[in-house]
Amino acid sequence: MFRKSRLVLKLKKNKWFGLAIGIYLILGMYLLNVTYSKPFLNIELEKINNNWTITDSYYKNWATKHQIVPGDIVLNVDDVKINNLSYISFDSAIRAAKELTIQKPDGKIIFIQIKNLDIPQQFYYLLIIPACYYALTLFITLYLYFKKINQHLTNLLILFILSVSLAYVSIGASGRLDSIGMIINRSSMLLCLVILLLFLENYFAFLNIKWLFIKKLKVFFYFLF
């Protein structure tokens, strides 16, 4: 009977970890999938004579290769007329796309297909490196949890590094103006700061160090929220 009650208590203690890892895996895979689905372009536009005209391209080498220059008119983005894009009225730029239909100043229309490896910089910096960081964070989290050194501090540290990882991984989806990606990016950045403050409070209490900053932590929480 006693052993059974201990087992139930242990399962309850482990429940938070399974939930945290589950949320981390689901959100992380979603964010990486959004980042992979469309290459990041960041083409700046300006509405001139009722046409969305290219003014600048972030990846200039790629733009030069495809003969995209300032003055070209964007007609369609991923088979959707540019005027029908929900974000174009408040964000005059093409953040990400797989297909573009462009009209040159002489009236010629060109069709451009974009793959992730067409722009290696965005592929490695916004997808591969964050994906490696995401996987490494997962391994470190599992190691810390099963190592069981000062469990309370370790739990806070685990939650901190998970939230930091989500904040980093969500940059690609947020940059593509994905609504869920933007929510995860902003909330995880705030959450990691809150957890860091809680970790510092408990860490200094563990070391029996008195610091005025720790005593005033509530002020910082009120400031954050």
C-alpha positions in Angstrom: 0.0 0.0 0.0 2.8 2.4 1.0 4.8 1.5 -2.1 1.7 2.1 -4.3 1.1 5.6 -2.8 4.8 6.5 -3.4 4.5 5.3 -7.0 1.4 7.5 -7.6 3.2 10.5 -6.0 6.2 9.9 -8.3 3.9 9.7 -11.4 2.3 13.0 -10.4 5.7 14.7 -10.0 6.7 13.4 -13.5 3.5 14.5 -15.1 4.6 18.2 -15.5 7.8 17.0 -17.3 5.9 14.9 -19.8 3.5 17.8 -20.4 6.3 20.3 -20.9 8.2 18.0 -23.3 4.9 17.3 -25.2 4.2 21.0 -25.6 7.8 21.6 -26.6 7.8 18.9 -29.3 4.4 19.9 -30.7 5.1 23.7 -30.9 8.7 23.1 -32.1 7.7 20.8 -34.9 5.0 23.2 -36.0 7.4 26.2 -36.0 10.1 24.3 -38.0 7.5 23.1 -40.5 6.3 26.7 -41.0 9.9 27.8 -41.5 10.5 25.0 -44.0 7.3 25.4 -45.9 8.2 28.8 -47.5 11.7 30.3 -48.2 12.2 33.7 -46.4 12.6 36.5 -49.0 12.0 39.9 -47.4 11.3 41.8 -50.6 10.3 45.4 -49.8 7.4 46.9 -51.8 5.8 50.3 -52.3 2.4 51.0 -53.9 2.9 53.1 -56.9 0.1 53.9 -59.4 -2.0 51.2 -57.7 0.7 48.6 -58.3 2.9 46.9 -55.7 6.4 47.8 -56.9 9.6 46.3 -55.7 11.9 48.8 -54.0 14.6 46.5 -52.4 15.5 42.9 -51.9 17.2 41.6 -48.8 19.0 38.8 -50.7 20.5 40.8 -53.5 22.5 38.0 -55.1 19.4 35.8 -55.4 17.4 38.7 -56.8 20.1 39.5 -59.3 20.3 35.8 -60.4 16.5 35.9 -61.1 16.7 39.4 -62.7 14.5 40.9 -60.0 15.2 44.7 -59.8 13.6 47.7 -58.2 10.7 48.9 -60.4 9.4 45.4 -61.1 5.7 44.9 -60.3 4.5 41.9 -58.2 1.3 40.4 -59.5 0.9 37.2 -57.6 2.4 35.5 -54.5 1.9 31.7 -54.4 -0.9 31.9 -57.0 -2.7 34.6 -54.9 -3.2 38.1 -56.3 -1.1 40.4 -54.2 -4.0 42.8 -53.4 -5.8 39.8 -51.8 -3.0 39.1 -49.3 -4.3 39.9 -45.8 -1.0 41.4 -44.5 0.0 43.5 -47.5 -1.9 46.6 -46.4 0.0 47.0 -43.1 3.3 45.2 -44.0 4.5 46.3 -47.4 6.8 43.4 -48.1 6.9 39.8 -49.2 8.3 37.9 -46.2 8.1 34.4 -47.6 6.9 32.7 -50.8 7.4 29.7 -53.0 6.2 31.2 -56.2 6.2 34.8 -57.6 4.6 36.3 -60.7 6.4 39.5 -61.6 5.8 42.1 -64.4 8.9 43.8 -65.8 8.8 47.6 -66.7 8.5 46.6 -70.4 5.4 44.5 -69.7 7.0 41.1 -69.8 5.7 38.7 -67.2 8.0 36.2 -65.5 7.2 33.3 -63.2 9.7 32.4 -60.4 9.7 29.3 -58.3 11.7 29.4 -55.1 13.2 26.5 -53.2 14.8 26.6 -49.8 18.3 25.9 -51.1 18.0 28.7 -53.7 18.9 31.0 -50.8 21.4 29.1 -48.6 21.7 31.9 -46.0 18.1 31.8 -44.9 18.0 28.0 -45.2 20.9 27.5 -42.8 20.4 30.5 -40.4 16.6 30.2 -40.1 16.0 26.5 -40.4 19.1 24.2 -40.0 20.8 26.0 -37.1 17.5 26.5 -35.1 16.6 22.9 -35.7 20.0 21.7 -34.3 19.5 24.0 -31.3 16.0 22.7 -30.8 17.3 19.0 -30.8 20.3 19.8 -28.6 18.0 21.5 -26.1 15.8 18.4 -25.9 18.8 16.2 -25.2 20.2 18.6 -22.5 16.7 18.7 -20.9 16.4 14.9 -20.7 19.9 14.7 -19.3 19.2 17.3 -16.6 15.9 15.7 -15.6 17.2 12.2 -15.2 20.4 13.4 -13.5 18.1 14.7 -10.6 20.5 17.1 -9.0 18.6 19.6 -6.8 15.3 18.8 -8.5 13.6 22.1 -7.8 16.3 24.2 -9.3 16.8 21.8 -12.1 13.1 22.0 -13.0 13.2 25.7 -13.3 16.4 25.5 -15.4 14.7 23.0 -17.7 11.7 25.3 -18.2 14.0 28.2 -18.8 16.0 26.5 -21.5 12.9 25.1 -23.2 11.3 28.6 -23.3 14.5 30.1 -24.7 14.7 27.4 -27.4 11.1 28.0 -28.5 11.8 31.8 -28.6 14.8 31.1 -30.9 13.1 28.5 -33.1 10.0 30.7 -33.5 12.0 33.5 -35.2 11.6 31.9 -38.6 7.8 31.5 -38.3 7.4 34.9 -36.7 9.3 36.5 -39.6 6.9 34.9 -42.0 4.0 36.7 -40.1 2.6 33.3 -39.1 0.0 34.2 -36.3 0.8 31.3 -34.1 4.5 31.8 -34.6 4.3 35.4 -33.5 2.3 34.5 -30.4 4.8 31.8 -29.4 7.7 34.1 -30.1 6.4 36.9 -27.9 5.0 34.8 -25.1 8.1 32.5 -24.9 10.4 35.6 -24.7 8.4 36.9 -21.8 8.2 33.5 -20.2 11.9 32.8 -20.3 12.6 36.1 -18.4 10.0 35.3 -15.8 11.4 31.8 -15.2 14.9 33.2 -15.1 13.9 35.6 -12.3 12.3 32.7 -10.4 15.4 30.6 -10.9 17.7 33.4 -9.6 15.4 33.8 -6.5 15.6 30.1 -5.7 19.3 29.8 -6.5 20.3 32.6 -4.2 18.1 31.2 -1.5 19.8 27.8 -2.0 23.2 29.5 -1.6 21.8 31.5 1.4 22.9 34.8 -0.3 20.9 37.9 0.5 20.6 40.3 -2.4 18.4 43.4 -2.6 17.5 42.6 -6.2 15.9 39.2 -5.1 13.8 40.9 -2.4 12.4 43.3 -5.0 11.4 40.6 -7.6 7.7 41.3 -7.3 8.3 44.7 -8.7 9.8 43.2 -11.8 6.9 40.8 -12.2 4.4 43.7 -12.0 6.5 45.5 -14.6 6.5 42.5 -16.9 2.7 42.0 -16.7 
